[in-house]
């Protein structure tokens, strides 16, 4: 590779929770061709997990087997062409929204409220404030697990709520978004409103992972969690946020096992109180560490089910 390869590369250094074990191999490709060449040469049995800033990710304490791909800044460029925004998958949502604003393109303001990268947003159909990526995506360039570089129209992703049909191991490297003509001042005002609302209602300055659970049909996850008495609930140094109880926090030294176990406790309490089963929105990847399992208490619920391979579905990341 022309990029960087690091055995045992730390993920906790940049994952928002600041927890979890290392990647077996942490790879930063130089460009799309470098990534494609790498994926072509890997054993087909080797798992590949793309990760961006880890804003919607729990990395388990035993680390992530296989290859973790993190795109470099060179693959985070954003430009405007013919009224559309072209963004590298490493670009942040706020960068894309700002470029659209400056070009007078409305409809992308909600990306200001998505703290992850374009790649993760495209993979998981990220959304906020009533809009989803599926509403604005024109096409995306994908490097398949086999190393082929393909351009997928939006329809091919088969978007539903917080899910796409992008297969495991495929890496989004670029996306094209469309909007409608608008006044930059009006667009900017809406972005400011979104930023202020997030600041007021979410624990943005904490070690967190964004929205923990999907909103069930007809419900808000935070309201179900609050009604079940989980606001402020703790396990070790993991806590259900008192500011927004669909956020889990690492108060300082929580293990990933404690954070995940706290989430499972919330699910149990909500199910008992309302009969609703919450589904994880945060992606949980990697292997359990037995000692951490005992500390987190996961041996009472989802214990003894270590994942030998990561689940590279989304979240936030890319």
Helices and strands as residue ranges (DSSP letters): E 4-7, E 23-28, H 32-41, E 48-50, E 57-59, E 64-69, G 73-75, E 78-81, E 84-88, H 93-102, E 105-106, G 109-113, H 118-124, E 127-128, E 131-132, G 133-135, E 137-143, E 149-153, G 154-157, E 171-178, E 180-181, H 184-201, E 207-208, H 221-227, E 234-235, E 238-240, E 248-250, H 256-274, E 283-285, H 290-296, G 298-300
